[in-house]
Amino acid sequence: MKETPVKLHVSESIGDVSGEIIEGEKTEVVLTLAHGAGAGMDHSFMIALAEALAHHHITTLRFNFPFMEKKKGPPDVPAVAHRTIESAIALAHSSFPSKPLFVSGKSFGGRMSSQYLAKSPDAHVKGIIFYGFPLHPAGKPAIERADHLKEISLPMLFLQGTRDELAQWDLISSVTNSLSHATLQKLEGADHSFKAGKKNLIPDLAQFTKEWIAITI
């Protein structure tokens, strides 16, 4: 497995953020992988998922959002997060120009990625994968956060736990059912962190990702 540190230039005012490309024996697909609001690109979940995907010949580009790079403050405002995602997509595309490119994210990272795609229909992207879409705050069920998904014409894969406190199951089901390009994959008993007792769900997440990409490209 090959690990390559990289730098992403966000803007002149914000500067650069850290990133890392993880490749397996070969690259068939490239995936940007954005972290959530509570932990950065080097969280154990993010690294383990990237390594599991590499075994399926899916190369990932993980990266930090500026707030996480600085290790302080609340999550970035959407404009800054979108600019960071744009930089990640550009780097992934330039690094592997002949390979299909998908975007993905854990929670906040997936939501910011989809917001960017809703505003950028010409991005060099084949689809988007959500590792737990944060549909609403804990204890406050609602679906307004999904409104922008209607503007995306790309295939979408939602990997969701049935015990996800940020995506009540009946609500995330109704959202995905209303989107013609969406696929909802259930992870029984998993919460928003993909914990389901003692079971390690990361191999399942990687396998579902591989299978969905295979029928999408």
C-alpha positions in Angstrom: 0.0 0.0 0.0 1.4 3.4 -1.0 0.8 6.5 1.1 1.6 9.9 -0.4 1.3 13.1 1.7 0.0 16.1 -0.4 -1.0 19.7 0.2 -4.2 21.3 -1.1 -4.3 25.0 -1.8 -7.6 26.4 -0.7 -7.1 30.1 -1.3 -4.6 32.9 -0.9 -6.3 34.0 2.3 -6.8 30.5 3.8 -3.6 28.9 2.5 -3.0 25.1 2.3 -4.4 22.1 4.1 -3.0 18.6 4.5 -4.0 15.6 2.5 -3.0 12.0 1.8 -3.4 9.7 -1.1 -3.6 6.0 -0.3 -3.3 3.5 -3.2 -3.4 -0.2 -3.2 -1.8 -2.5 -5.8 -3.5 -0.6 -8.6 -6.0 2.2 -9.1 -9.2 1.6 -10.9 -11.2 4.4 -9.3 -10.3 7.6 -7.3 -12.4 8.9 -4.4 -12.1 12.1 -2.4 -12.9 11.4 1.2 -13.9 14.3 3.4 -14.0 14.0 7.2 -16.8 14.9 9.6 -17.2 17.8 11.9 -15.7 16.2 15.0 -12.5 14.5 13.7 -10.0 15.1 11.0 -8.5 13.1 8.1 -6.2 11.1 10.5 -9.0 9.7 12.6 -8.8 6.0 12.9 -12.1 5.5 11.0 -10.9 7.6 8.1 -7.6 5.8 7.8 -9.2 2.4 8.2 -11.8 3.1 5.5 -9.2 4.4 3.1 -7.1 1.3 3.6 -10.1 -1.0 3.1 -11.0 0.8 -0.1 -7.4 0.5 -1.4 -7.8 -3.3 -1.2 -10.6 -2.9 -3.6 -8.4 -0.8 -6.0 -10.2 2.4 -5.0 -7.6 5.1 -4.4 -8.6 7.8 -1.9 -7.6 11.4 -1.3 -8.3 12.3 2.4 -7.8 15.9 3.4 -8.5 18.3 6.2 -10.9 21.2 6.2 -9.2 24.5 7.3 -10.8 24.5 10.8 -9.4 21.0 11.4 -6.0 21.9 10.0 -5.8 24.8 12.5 -7.2 22.5 15.3 -9.5 25.1 16.5 -12.9 26.7 16.0 -16.3 25.4 14.8 -16.6 23.7 11.3 -15.9 25.9 8.4 -18.7 27.9 6.8 -20.0 26.3 3.6 -18.2 28.7 1.2 -14.8 27.6 2.7 -15.7 24.0 2.9 -16.9 24.0 -0.7 -13.6 25.7 -1.8 -11.6 23.0 0.0 -13.6 20.2 -1.7 -13.1 21.9 -5.1 -9.4 21.8 -4.5 -9.5 18.2 -3.5 -11.4 17.3 -6.7 -9.0 19.2 -8.8 -6.0 17.5 -7.2 -7.5 14.0 -7.5 -8.4 14.6 -11.2 -4.9 15.9 -12.1 -3.2 13.1 -10.2 -5.3 10.4 -11.9 -6.7 12.0 -15.0 -7.7 8.8 -16.8 -9.6 7.2 -13.8 -13.3 7.7 -12.8 -13.6 10.1 -10.0 -16.1 10.0 -7.2 -16.5 12.2 -4.1 -17.5 11.1 -0.7 -17.6 12.2 2.9 -18.3 11.2 6.5 -21.3 13.2 7.8 -20.4 16.9 7.5 -17.8 16.1 4.8 -20.5 14.3 2.7 -23.0 17.1 3.2 -20.5 19.8 2.2 -19.5 17.7 -0.8 -23.1 17.4 -2.0 -23.7 21.1 -1.5 -20.7 21.8 -3.7 -21.9 19.4 -6.4 -25.3 21.0 -6.4 -23.7 24.3 -7.3 -21.1 22.8 -9.7 -22.8 20.5 -12.2 -19.7 20.5 -14.5 -17.3 19.0 -11.9 -15.3 16.0 -13.1 -17.3 13.6 -10.9 -19.2 10.4 -11.6 -21.1 10.2 -8.3 -21.1 10.8 -4.6 -21.0 8.5 -1.6 -22.3 9.5 1.9 -20.9 7.6 4.9 -23.7 8.7 7.1 -25.6 11.7 5.8 -26.4 14.1 8.7 -30.0 14.7 7.8 -30.8 16.6 11.0 -29.4 17.4 14.5 -29.8 14.7 17.1 -33.3 14.7 18.6 -34.6 17.2 16.0 -35.9 15.1 13.1 -36.3 17.1 9.9 -35.5 16.8 6.2 -34.6 20.4 5.1 -30.9 19.6 5.0 -31.6 17.3 2.0 -33.3 20.0 -0.1 -30.1 20.6 -2.2 -29.9 17.0 -3.2 -32.7 17.6 -5.7 -30.3 19.7 -7.7 -27.8 16.8 -8.2 -28.2 14.7 -11.2 -25.3 12.3 -10.4 -25.7 8.9 -8.8 -25.7 9.0 -5.0 -25.1 6.2 -2.5 -26.2 6.6 1.1 -24.6 4.2 3.6 -26.8 4.6 6.7 -27.1 2.9 10.0 -30.6 2.1 11.3 -29.7 3.7 14.7 -28.2 6.8 13.3 -29.2 9.6 15.6 -28.6 12.2 12.8 -30.8 10.5 10.3 -34.0 8.9 11.5 -34.5 5.9 9.4 -38.0 6.6 8.1 -36.9 10.1 7.1 -33.7 9.2 5.3 -35.7 6.5 3.5 -38.3 9.0 2.3 -35.6 11.4 1.1 -33.7 8.7 -0.9 -37.0 7.4 -2.3 -37.7 10.8 -3.7 -34.4 11.0 -5.5 -34.3 9.2 -8.8 -30.5 8.7 -8.7 -30.2 7.6 -5.1 -29.4 4.2 -3.5 -29.9 3.6 0.2 -27.8 0.9 1.8 -28.9 -0.2 5.3 -26.4 -1.1 8.0 -28.6 -2.8 10.6 -28.0 -1.6 14.2 -25.3 0.9 13.3 -25.2 4.4 14.8 -23.8 7.6 13.2 -20.3 6.4 13.9 -21.0 3.0 12.3 -20.7 1.3 15.6 -23.0 -1.8 16.0 -21.9 -3.7 19.0 -18.5 -5.2 18.6 -18.8 -5.7 14.8 -16.3 -3.9 12.6 -18.4 -2.4 9.8 -15.6 -0.8 7.8 -15.1 -3.9 5.5 -18.8 -3.8 4.8 -18.7 0.0 4.0 -15.8 -0.7 1.6 -17.5 -3.7 0.0 -20.8 -1.8 -0.5 -18.8 1.1 -2.0 -17.0 -1.2 -4.4 -20.2 -2.9 -5.6 -22.1 0.3 -6.1 -19.2 1.9 -8.1 -19.0 -1.2 -10.2 -22.6 -0.8 -11.4 -22.3 3.0 -11.7 -19.3 3.5 -14.0 
